[in-house]
């Protein structure tokens, strides 16, 4: 037995891999289907940061994935929106990684407004004409709701986000989830039933109805007329929290307040509570500070009174007398000591002045001066000069001979040294300088 696709040449064992099979399908589709125009309604629109735009093109019976790459998207004059009816020109391609075929769009032209969008606008206009969306019908939501009913899918992410934010903000109320379908056939009827049940129970201060974001088809239950009228007629204030910030449904217009998302609804519900809690905390801090200040003031007054009482007590007066006596004693001792020191200083100064004027002091000073003069005289005497190595020549009469001139040949002289004299005789006089 052979597997389909086997041949005799490969021995009957060849089986295509998924990649090979998908590549063969891609070749057949891209080669066999020529580029052309396709009409449909835009859904699941998703614009990437890269500039590529991904969406689905659908009608009542089928849908096909489509992509408009950045270069082609930049050339288009038609702005794609959810529910817009368009005609696109492109070629079929296969995305091998997922085995999915898609339409590579090269051009987009408008082909009228989508059916769902037309229905939305028509119903919105009719209900607005009835005054269902009039501002005077709106009621203010309670600032501090004790019990909140949330009509939504109990398994959706919206209820988890809603509860997480209330918990994070420390809200003290109670939330009751009223489970209902929020998408598909019968969803609007279930939500109408939950609205009726909430009013019948009579325990709710506020009702939130909503879900997370999605396409216009995903959110269409909130555009159905029975649910919109039930929201507008509800006797309990209603917050509509459907989709993302850019999503609008008719329930948003019929409700008393619209929140961009379920998370925004949780913040709105808890905002007054958080503000009140902050005011209470500030008041508590101010009260605590006032009590502390009052206690400190009372303590200071009590300490002051105790001090005055101690001062007025007899024992305190006796103690003050002892202190006064000790102080006077210390002051007297200090004064006596200062007086004695002052008199000793004056006596010392008088002794110094007397010593300066004493004859003995003057005799000592004059003796020192006389000794100094004697030393100067000795330093200038001839004997001092001879002791330094000089010689004095004297003639026969003992007179000093200060000059060579006048000394005759053969004349007897006396040479006086520091340690004695020596007779000498002048020889023949030297020749005069320059002869």
C-alpha positions as CSV (number, residue, x, y, z in Angstrom):
1,X,0.0,0.0,0.0
2,X,1.4,3.4,-1.0
3,X,0.8,6.8,0.7
4,X,-0.7,9.5,-1.5
5,X,2.1,11.4,-3.2
6,X,4.6,8.5,-3.3
7,X,6.2,7.6,-6.6
8,X,8.1,4.5,-7.8
9,X,11.2,6.6,-8.2
10,X,11.6,7.4,-4.5
11,X,10.9,3.8,-3.5
12,X,7.4,4.6,-2.1
13,X,8.8,6.2,1.1
14,X,8.6,10.0,0.4
15,X,6.2,12.0,2.6
16,X,6.0,15.8,2.3
17,X,6.8,17.9,5.3
18,X,4.4,20.7,6.5
19,X,6.8,23.3,5.0
20,X,7.0,21.6,1.7
21,X,3.2,21.1,1.5
22,X,2.5,24.8,2.5
23,X,5.1,26.0,0.0
24,X,3.3,24.0,-2.8
25,X,-0.1,25.4,-1.7
26,X,1.5,28.9,-1.7
27,X,2.8,28.4,-5.3
28,X,-0.5,27.1,-6.5
29,X,-2.6,29.9,-5.0
30,X,-0.3,32.8,-5.9
31,X,0.2,31.4,-9.5
32,X,-3.4,30.4,-10.0
33,X,-5.3,33.4,-8.6
34,X,-4.7,36.7,-10.3
35,X,-4.8,40.1,-8.5
36,X,-8.3,41.7,-8.4
37,X,-10.8,43.8,-6.5
38,X,-12.6,42.6,-3.3
39,X,-15.4,44.3,-1.5
40,X,-16.2,44.0,2.2
41,X,-16.5,45.5,5.6
42,X,-13.3,46.4,7.7
43,X,-13.1,44.6,11.0
44,X,-10.4,43.8,13.6
45,X,-8.4,46.8,12.4
46,X,-4.8,46.9,13.9
47,X,-2.2,49.5,13.0
48,X,1.4,48.5,14.0
49,X,4.2,50.9,15.0
50,X,6.1,49.7,11.9
51,X,3.5,51.4,9.7
52,X,1.9,48.1,8.5
53,X,-1.9,47.8,8.9
54,X,-3.7,44.5,9.5
55,X,-7.4,44.0,9.3
56,X,-10.2,41.6,8.2
57,X,-12.4,42.1,5.2
58,X,-15.8,40.4,5.7
59,X,-19.3,40.2,4.5
60,X,-22.3,38.2,5.8
61,X,-20.9,34.8,4.7
62,X,-17.1,34.9,5.1
63,X,-14.0,36.9,6.0
64,X,-10.4,37.1,4.8
65,X,-7.3,38.4,6.5
66,X,-5.7,41.4,4.8
67,X,-2.5,43.4,5.2
68,X,-1.6,46.8,3.9
69,X,2.2,47.2,4.1
70,X,3.8,50.5,5.1
71,X,4.7,51.8,1.6
72,X,1.2,51.0,0.2
73,X,-0.5,52.4,3.4
74,X,1.3,55.7,3.0
75,X,-0.1,56.2,-0.5
76,X,-3.8,55.7,0.4
77,X,-6.2,58.6,0.7
78,X,-8.9,56.5,2.5
79,X,-8.6,56.2,6.3
80,X,-9.6,52.7,7.4
81,X,-12.0,52.5,10.3
82,X,-13.9,49.7,12.0
83,X,-17.2,49.0,10.1
84,X,-16.2,50.9,7.0
85,X,-17.3,49.3,3.7
86,X,-14.4,49.4,1.2
87,X,-13.2,47.9,-2.0
88,X,-9.6,46.8,-2.1
89,X,-7.2,45.7,-4.9
90,X,-4.6,43.1,-4.1
91,X,-3.2,39.6,-4.6
92,X,-3.5,36.5,-2.6
93,X,-0.5,35.3,-0.6
94,X,0.2,32.5,2.0
95,X,1.9,33.2,5.3
96,X,3.9,30.0,5.6
97,X,4.6,30.2,9.3
98,X,0.9,29.9,10.1
99,X,-0.3,28.2,6.9
100,X,-2.8,31.1,6.5
101,X,-3.7,32.8,3.3
102,X,-4.2,36.5,3.3
103,X,-4.8,39.4,0.9
104,X,-1.9,41.7,0.2
105,X,-3.7,45.0,-0.4
106,X,-2.2,47.6,-2.8
107,X,-5.1,50.1,-3.1
108,X,-8.2,51.0,-1.1
109,X,-11.4,52.9,-2.1
110,X,-14.5,53.7,-0.1
111,X,-17.5,51.6,-0.9
112,X,-20.1,53.1,1.5
113,X,-20.6,52.9,5.2
114,X,-20.7,49.4,6.7
115,X,-24.0,47.8,7.7
116,X,-23.3,47.8,11.4
117,X,-22.1,51.4,11.4
118,X,-25.3,52.4,9.5
119,X,-27.4,50.6,12.0
120,X,-25.5,52.2,14.9
121,X,-26.0,55.8,13.5
122,X,-29.6,55.2,12.6
123,X,-30.6,53.9,16.0
124,X,-28.5,56.5,17.8
125,X,-30.4,59.3,15.9
126,X,-33.8,57.7,16.6
127,X,-33.2,57.3,20.3
128,X,-31.7,60.8,20.6
129,X,-34.8,62.2,18.9
130,X,-36.9,60.5,21.6
131,X,-34.8,62.4,24.3
132,X,-33.3,59.1,25.6
133,X,-29.8,60.7,25.7
134,X,-30.9,64.1,27.0
135,X,-28.6,65.6,29.7
136,X,-31.5,66.4,32.0
137,X,-32.3,62.7,32.3
138,X,-28.9,62.0,33.7
139,X,-28.5,61.4,37.5
140,X,-25.5,62.1,39.6
141,X,-23.8,58.9,40.8
142,X,-23.5,58.5,44.6
143,X,-20.2,59.8,46.0
144,X,-19.9,57.0,48.5
145,X,-21.8,53.9,47.2
146,X,-21.8,51.1,49.7
147,X,-22.9,48.3,47.3
148,X,-22.1,48.3,43.6
149,X,-23.5,45.8,41.1
150,X,-21.3,45.0,38.1
151,X,-23.1,43.4,35.1
152,X,-20.4,41.7,33.1
153,X,-18.8,38.4,32.2
154,X,-17.4,36.8,35.5
155,X,-14.5,35.2,33.6
156,X,-13.5,38.3,31.6
157,X,-10.4,40.4,32.3
158,X,-12.6,43.5,32.8
159,X,-13.9,42.4,36.2
160,X,-10.4,41.4,37.4
161,X,-9.1,44.9,36.5
162,X,-12.1,46.5,38.1
163,X,-11.7,44.6,41.4
164,X,-7.9,45.0,41.4
165,X,-8.1,48.8,41.2
166,X,-10.7,49.1,43.9
167,X,-8.6,46.9,46.2
168,X,-5.4,48.9,45.4
169,X,-7.2,52.1,46.3
170,X,-8.4,50.7,49.6
171,X,-12.2,51.1,48.7
172,X,-14.3,49.8,51.6
173,X,-17.6,49.1,49.7
174,X,-19.0,45.8,48.4
175,X,-19.1,44.6,44.8
176,X,-21.6,42.1,43.5
177,X,-20.9,40.6,40.1
178,X,-24.1,40.0,38.1
179,X,-23.0,37.5,35.6
180,X,-24.1,37.8,32.0
181,X,-22.9,37.3,28.4
182,X,-21.4,40.4,27.0
183,X,-20.9,39.2,23.4
184,X,-22.8,37.2,20.8
185,X,-26.4,36.1,20.5
186,X,-28.6,36.6,23.6
187,X,-26.0,38.8,25.4
188,X,-28.2,41.9,25.3
189,X,-31.2,39.9,26.7
190,X,-29.1,38.5,29.6
191,X,-27.9,42.0,30.5
192,X,-31.5,43.4,30.4
193,X,-32.5,40.6,32.8
194,X,-29.6,41.4,35.2
195,X,-30.6,45.1,35.2
196,X,-34.2,44.1,36.1
197,X,-32.9,41.7,38.9
198,X,-30.6,44.5,40.3
199,X,-33.6,46.8,40.6
200,X,-35.8,44.1,42.1
201,X,-33.2,43.3,44.8
202,X,-33.0,46.9,45.9
203,X,-29.6,46.6,47.5
204,X,-27.5,48.5,45.0
205,X,-26.5,52.1,45.2
206,X,-24.8,52.0,41.8
207,X,-24.7,49.7,38.8
208,X,-21.8,49.3,36.4
209,X,-22.4,47.6,33.0
210,X,-19.5,46.9,30.7
211,X,-16.7,44.7,29.3
212,X,-13.2,45.0,27.8
213,X,-12.5,46.3,24.3
214,X,-13.0,44.6,21.0
215,X,-14.3,45.1,17.5
216,X,-17.6,46.7,16.6
217,X,-19.1,43.2,16.3
218,X,-17.8,42.2,19.8
219,X,-19.4,45.3,21.4
220,X,-22.6,45.2,19.4
221,X,-24.7,43.8,22.2
222,X,-24.3,47.2,24.0
223,X,-25.9,48.8,20.9
224,X,-29.1,46.8,20.8
225,X,-32.2,48.8,21.5
226,X,-33.7,46.7,24.3
227,X,-30.5,47.0,26.4
228,X,-30.1,50.7,25.6
229,X,-33.7,51.4,26.7
230,X,-33.3,49.3,29.9
231,X,-30.2,51.3,30.8
232,X,-32.0,54.6,30.3
233,X,-35.0,53.4,32.3
234,X,-33.0,51.9,35.2
235,X,-34.1,53.4,38.6
236,X,-30.5,52.9,40.0
237,X,-27.7,55.2,38.7
238,X,-25.8,53.4,35.9
239,X,-22.1,53.8,34.7
240,X,-21.4,52.4,31.3
241,X,-17.8,51.1,31.0
242,X,-17.6,49.4,27.6
243,X,-14.4,48.8,25.7
244,X,-11.4,51.2,25.4
245,X,-11.3,54.9,25.4
246,X,-11.9,55.2,21.7
247,X,-14.9,52.8,21.8
248,X,-18.4,54.2,22.0
249,X,-21.7,52.3,22.3
250,X,-25.3,53.5,22.6
251,X,-25.3,52.4,26.3
252,X,-22.6,55.0,26.9
253,X,-25.1,57.7,25.8
254,X,-28.0,56.2,27.7
255,X,-26.2,55.7,31.0
256,X,-25.9,58.4,33.6
257,X,-22.1,58.4,33.3
258,X,-19.7,57.0,30.7
259,X,-16.3,55.6,31.9
260,X,-13.7,55.0,29.2
261,X,-12.9,51.5,30.6
262,X,-13.9,49.3,33.5
263,X,-10.7,50.4,35.2
264,X,-11.7,54.0,34.8
265,X,-15.1,53.2,36.3
266,X,-13.4,51.7,39.4
267,X,-11.3,54.9,39.8
268,X,-14.4,57.0,39.4
269,X,-16.4,55.0,42.0
270,X,-13.5,55.2,44.5
271,X,-12.4,58.7,43.8
272,X,-14.6,60.4,46.4
273,X,-13.7,57.7,49.0
274,X,-10.0,58.1,48.4
275,X,-10.3,61.9,48.7
276,X,-12.4,61.5,51.9
277,X,-9.9,59.1,53.2
278,X,-7.1,61.5,52.5
279,X,-9.1,64.3,54.2
280,X,-9.8,62.1,57.2
281,X,-6.1,61.2,57.4
282,X,-5.1,64.8,57.3
283,X,-7.8,65.7,59.9
284,X,-6.5,62.8,62.1
285,X,-2.9,64.1,61.8
286,X,-4.1,67.7,62.5
287,X,-6.1,66.4,65.5
288,X,-3.2,64.4,66.8
289,X,-0.9,67.4,66.4
290,X,-3.5,69.6,68.3
291,X,-3.7,67.0,71.1
292,X,0.1,66.8,71.3
293,X,0.3,70.6,71.4
294,X,-2.4,70.8,74.1
295,X,-0.7,68.2,76.2
296,X,2.7,69.9,75.8
297,X,1.2,73.2,76.8
298,X,-0.5,71.7,79.8
299,X,2.7,70.0,80.8
300,X,4.6,73.3,80.5
301,X,2.0,75.0,82.7
302,X,2.1,72.2,85.2
303,X,5.9,72.4,85.4
304,X,5.7,76.2,85.8
305,X,3.1,75.8,88.6
306,X,5.3,73.1,90.3
307,X,8.3,75.5,90.0
308,X,6.3,78.4,91.6
309,X,5.1,76.1,94.3
310,X,8.6,75.0,95.1
311,X,9.7,78.6,95.3
312,X,6.9,79.6,97.7
313,X,7.5,76.6,100.0
314,X,9.2,77.4,103.4
315,X,11.9,74.8,102.7
316,X,12.6,76.4,99.4
317,X,13.0,79.8,101.2
318,X,15.4,78.3,103.7
319,X,17.4,76.7,100.9
320,X,17.5,80.1,99.1
321,X,18.8,81.7,102.3
322,X,21.6,79.1,102.6
323,X,22.4,79.7,98.9
324,X,22.4,83.5,99.5
325,X,24.7,83.0,102.6
326,X,27.1,80.8,100.6
327,X,27.1,83.3,97.7
328,X,27.9,86.2,100.1
329,X,30.6,84.1,101.8
330,X,32.2,83.3,98.4
331,X,32.0,86.9,97.3
332,X,33.5,88.1,100.6
333,X,36.4,85.6,100.3
334,X,36.9,86.7,96.7
335,X,36.9,90.4,97.7
336,X,39.5,89.8,100.5
337,X,41.7,87.7,98.2
338,X,41.5,90.4,95.5
339,X,42.4,93.1,98.0
340,X,45.4,91.2,99.4
341,X,46.6,90.5,95.9
342,X,46.2,94.2,94.9
343,X,48.2,95.3,98.0
344,X,50.9,92.8,97.3
345,X,51.2,94.1,93.8
346,X,51.4,97.7,95.0
347,X,54.1,96.7,97.5
348,X,56.1,95.0,94.8
349,X,55.8,98.0,92.5
350,X,57.1,100.3,95.4
351,X,60.0,97.9,96.1
352,X,60.9,98.0,92.4
353,X,60.7,101.8,92.3
354,X,62.9,102.1,95.5
355,X,65.4,99.7,94.1
356,X,65.7,101.9,91.0
357,X,66.4,105.0,93.2
358,X,68.9,103.2,95.6
359,X,72.6,104.7,95.7
360,X,73.9,101.2,95.6
361,X,72.2,100.6,92.3
362,X,73.7,103.9,90.9
363,X,77.2,102.9,92.2
364,X,76.9,99.6,90.4
365,X,75.8,101.3,87.2
366,X,78.6,103.9,87.4
367,X,81.1,101.1,88.2
368,X,80.0,99.3,85.1
369,X,80.4,102.5,83.0
370,X,83.9,103.2,84.5
371,X,85.0,99.6,83.8
372,X,83.8,99.9,80.2
373,X,85.7,103.2,79.7
374,X,88.8,101.6,81.2
375,X,88.6,98.8,78.8
376,X,88.2,101.2,75.9
377,X,91.3,103.2,77.2
378,X,93.3,100.0,77.5
379,X,92.4,99.0,74.0
380,X,93.6,102.3,72.6
381,X,97.0,102.5,74.7
382,X,100.4,101.9,73.0
383,X,101.0,98.9,75.1
384,X,97.9,97.2,73.6
385,X,99.3,98.1,70.1
386,X,102.7,96.5,71.0
387,X,101.0,93.4,72.3
388,X,99.4,93.0,68.9
389,X,102.9,92.7,67.2
390,X,103.7,96.3,66.5
391,X,107.2,98.0,67.3
392,X,107.8,101.6,68.4
393,X,111.1,103.1,67.3
394,X,112.6,105.7,69.7
395,X,115.6,107.9,69.3
396,X,118.4,108.6,71.9
397,X,116.1,110.9,73.8
398,X,113.3,108.3,73.9
399,X,111.0,110.1,71.5
400,X,109.1,108.1,69.0
401,X,110.3,108.1,65.4
402,X,107.1,108.1,63.4
403,X,108.8,108.5,59.9
404,X,111.9,107.1,58.1
405,X,112.7,110.5,56.9
406,X,115.1,112.2,59.3
407,X,116.9,109.0,60.4
408,X,120.6,109.4,59.7
409,X,123.0,106.6,58.9
410,X,124.6,105.1,62.0
411,X,122.0,106.7,64.3
412,X,121.3,104.7,67.4
413,X,117.7,103.8,68.0
414,X,115.7,101.8,70.5
415,X,113.0,99.3,69.3
416,X,110.3,98.8,71.8
417,X,108.4,95.5,71.7
418,X,105.5,94.3,73.8
419,X,107.9,92.3,76.0
420,X,110.8,94.7,76.2
421,X,113.3,97.0,74.3
422,X,116.2,96.3,71.9
423,X,118.9,98.8,70.9
424,X,119.4,99.0,67.1
425,X,121.5,101.2,64.7
426,X,120.5,102.5,61.4
427,X,122.7,101.5,58.6
428,X,123.3,103.6,55.5
429,X,120.0,104.9,54.3
430,X,118.4,103.2,51.3
431,X,118.2,105.0,48.1
432,X,115.1,107.1,47.6
433,X,112.3,105.7,45.7
434,X,112.7,106.4,42.0
435,X,116.5,106.8,42.0
